Amino acid sequence: MTLPEATVRSVDLRVHPVGELLDRVGCSFQTRLDPNTVVRKRRSVGARTDRDTWIRVERRPLDKIGDQGWNGTEQAARLHGIAQPSWRGCTVWRDPVDPVMWRADETDLLPGGPVGTAVLSDEPELTAAWWQAFNTSLDSLAAQHTGRVATPDTVTITQTLVTETIRSAFPGDFDTTVERWVPAHADLNWANMTAPVFSVFDWEDWGNAPRGLDSATLWGSSLAVPALADRVLHERRHDFESRDGKLMTLFTCSKILGPGAHPEDPRLESACRRAEQVVSELQAG
């Protein structure tokens, strides 16, 4: 018996059994996934194959797959000037029970391990070469063109979303209209970049977004380590100094300070202080 179309079971792949899933994917790609290398996230799971590649599998509800589809990793393969693992192929199927789709993408192995978790509590050791490659990739991405629209947290980013998100935490008298939309990774955090060699991965949600989204998102992931947050501000200062970058700073702060704020989030004080400064700058024009 299938569930109604509107019903989607909550499945957390960090704890959900994935043995049969990995076997199915391995059969589809004619390879074996090493269970000792499995990395689990809430809605995705990945592992190394016996031919020295990586396969990432994601589960996504049908209502979270818009008109552009959800082939972000495949589409990102055509981008140039960006340090990322090469894409090799994919397989997609619909779940026989829930109104969800599964997608598995095979890529080359990463040149190093993730810098850390999505939100860091300790400062990583990153070289000048790392920061240079980071900046080169983000600048190159923003200079390209796409018909895709970014879906941070699987939600399509629009002017309405930007305004409503910012106003949920900062109802002040300032204009929230975005002036410039550019390609963005849309999930840029420390768990999606490698070190000591820089590479950025997990491109499922990339697309056009307000300028500065990636920089502000990474800054927000760094706030528990003040020196690291300051380094992000310095390295991406041309984003943060722009009007759109200021809006994206508030967009990020809204998610930390807004209605869903966690009282023990170590980023609260820093986010509040920065948000007050940015609101003042926007109000001053």
N, C-alpha and C positions, 0 to 999 in steps of 0.2 A: 504493500500500500504506500503510495507516495504522499508526501505532505502537501498541503495547499500551497499555491504559488507564493502567497504572501508570507509564508512561514519559513524562516531560515534558522536552523539550529545554530546555537553558539558553539563553535568548535575552536578551541585554542590548541594549535599545533605544538605548543611547548609541552603539553601534557597528553595530548591525544595520541593513541597508538598509530604509528606510521609505517610499520613493517610491511604490510600489504601494499601500501601506497608506493613505497620505494621499490618493491619488487615489480609492480606494474610499470613504473617509469623505466626501470632498468631493462625490462623486456621490450618496451617500445623503442628505446634507443640502442638496443642490442649491446648492452654493457651491464656491469654490476656496480652498484653504489656501495661504497665502503661504510658499514654501519658505525665504524669507529671514528668517522669524520663528520658525522651528522651535526648540523647546526640548526637549531629550532628557534623560530620566532612565532609570534602570535598567529599570523596568517600565512606563514611560509616555512618551508623546510628545505635544506640543501645538503648535498654531500658530494664527496669526491668519487670519481669513477675509476674503473680499472684501466682506462686509457688516458689517465692524467688530465681529465677535464673536470668541470664542475657543473652540476645540475641543480637548479633551484626550482622548487615546485610551490605554486601559490594557489590558494583557495579564495575565490571571490564571488559574492552574491551577484545574481544576474542584474539587480538594480544598481549595482556599482560598476557595471560595464556600459559605458556610454556609446554614442554613435561612432567615436573614433576607435572603439575596441580597447583591448588592454595588452597590446603588443609593444609596449614601451621598450623593452630590451632589444627586440628585433629592429624597431625603428631607430633606436639610438646607434645601431651598427653603422649607419650612414653618416653619422657626425664625424667631423674631422678636427684634428688638433686637440683631442681630449684623451687623457690617459684612462683607458678602460679596457676590461678584458674583451677579447674578440668573441662575437656571437657565432655559434655553429648551427643551431637548429632548434626546433621546438615540437611539442605535441600538446594538443588541447582536447579536452573532453568534458561533457556535461555529466554531473553527478546523477546517478540513477535514482536517488532518493530526494535530496534537497535541491531547491532552485539556485544552484551555484555551478560555477565552472571551475575546472582545474586546468592549470597551464604549467608546463615544465619547459624550461629553457636551458640549453647546454652552452656553456661558454668555456673559454680557456681558463686555466687556473689563475688566481690572483697572484701578483708578485710579492705579496706579503700578507700578514694577518690584519684584521680590522684594527684601527687605531684604538678602539675601546668600545664601550657601550654607547647607546644613543645619547645619553646624558652622562658626562664625565664627572668624576669626583676627585680625580688626580690629574696633574698636568703631564701630558705625554712628551716624550723626547722627540722633537721634530726638527730636522735640519733645515738650513737655508734653502737647500736644493728641493726639499719637500714643499716648502712654502712657495717656491718659484713655480714648481710644476702645478701646484694647487691653483695659483693665480692664473697661470697660462690656460689651464683647462676651463676655469669658470669664465674667463674673458672670451675664450674661443666659443664656448657654448652660447653666451649672450649675443654674439655677433652673427649667429646663424639664423636660419628661417625654418619655420615649421607651421603646419596647419593644426598640430596637436594643441590641446589645452591642458595645462597641468592639473593634476588631481591630488594635491597633498591630502594625506589621510583618506584617500580614495574619494574625496569630494571635489568636484570640478570648481576651480577658482574663478570667480566672476567679480565684477565690480560690486554687485549686491552683497556677495559673501564678504568681501573685504570690508565694506561699510558696516554691515551688521556685526561682524566679529569685533571690529575696533570699537564700535559704539556700545557693545555689551560691557566693556570695561572702562571706556573713556568717552563719555557723552559731551565732551567740550565743544566749544564753538570753533571748529576748523574744518576745512574742506577735505574729504577723503577720496576725491576723484584721482584715479591713477592716470598718469600722463603717458607712460611708456611700458609696453608689454614686450618681454623678450623671453627666449627659451630658457628654462630653468630645470634643474634636476628634480626639484620639488620634494625631496626627502633627504636633504643633505645634512647628515649627522655623523658622528664619529664612528658609528657602527657600519657605515657605508663607504668608508674610505680606508685605504691600507697604508701601512708604514712598515719598514723604513722607506720603501719605494712607494711613491704616491700613485694611487689608482682609485677611481670612483666607480661604484657598481650599484646594482639594484635600481634600474632605470624604468621601473614599471609605471611611474607616475609623472614622467617628465613631459614638458610642453610649455606653451606660452604662459607667462605669469608676470605680475608686476616686477619691474626691475628691483633687485635687492632681496627677493624672497629667499634665495639660497644663502646669501650672506647673513641675513637676519635669523634664519632658521639655525644655522650653525652657531651663531653667537648665542642664541637661546639655549643651545645644547651645552654651552661652555660656561654658563653663568655661575655654576658652583665652584669654578676655578677662576677667580678674578683675573689672574695674569693671562690665562688662555683667552678669556673673553676680550680682554684688552688687545691681545695680539690679533684676534679676528677683526676687531674694529680697525686696527691699524692697517692690516693687509688689505682689507676691502673698504677702505675709507672712501673711495670714489663712489661706492654704492651707498654707504651710510650717510654721506653728505648730500646726496640727491634727495629731492622731495619724495620720490617714490620709495627710496630706501628708508626714509623716516616713517612713512606709512607702514612699510613692512616690519619695521622695528616694533611699532605699536601692534601690528597684526600678531607678531610673535608674542609680545608681552601680554596681549589679551588672552592667549591660551594659557599663560602662566598665572595671570592675576584675575581672570574673568570668573564667571559663575562656577566653573568647575575647578577652581583653585584648590590645591591641597595645602592645608595649614602648615605642614611640615616640609614643604618643598624648599630646599636650600637656596633656590634661585629667587625667591619672592622679593627680598629686600633690594637686590641689585636690579631686578626687572622694574620694580616700582620707582626706584631712583632715576633710572634711565628714561622710563616712560614719562615722568614728570618733565624732564628736560626736553624731550622730543615734542611733547604737547605744547610746551611754551614756545619752542621754535616754530612750530606750525602755526600757532595762533599769531605770532609776530609777522608771519608771511615771509 
